[in-house]
């Protein structure tokens, strides 16, 4: 594969890690914290959002 030959395995891993950062930030911002909440509270949150 081109990426492994030209970027080395470490470079390929770093590239994919950089590509994951925006998605991690989106999940961190949009998915609510559920620690300490009951299943009913979580269900209420998601059904209210629809």
N, C-alpha and C positions, 0 to 999 in steps of 0.2 A: 504494500500500500504506500501511496505517495507520502502521506503525512508521517508515517513511521520512518521512512527513509530520509526525508528532508528535515523533519522537526525533531527527530529522536523520540523515544517513548516518553521522556520527561516533558518535552515540548508539546507533544500531543495531549498529554494529561493536563498540562497547564492551560492549553487552549480550551479544552472542554470545561475545565474548572471556571475559567473566565466567562464562558457562555452560560454557566449555571447561575452566576451571581445575580443577574437581573431577575431571574425567575424566583430565586430565594427571597429577594427584596419584595417582590409582588406578593408572594405567599405570606411573608412576615407582616405585610401591611394589611392584606385583605382577609386573611383567615383569622377568626376571633380566638382569643384565649379561652380554653375550656376548663382550666384547672379550678377546682372548687365549685363547679357548676353541676347541677343535676342534669340528668338526661332530658327532663321536661323543660328546663331552661334553655338547653341547647336546641331542642326541637322547636321551641317557641321562637328563638332567634331566627332559625332557618325558614320556618313557615311564614314569619312576618316579612322576610326579605323577598318572598316570591310575588 
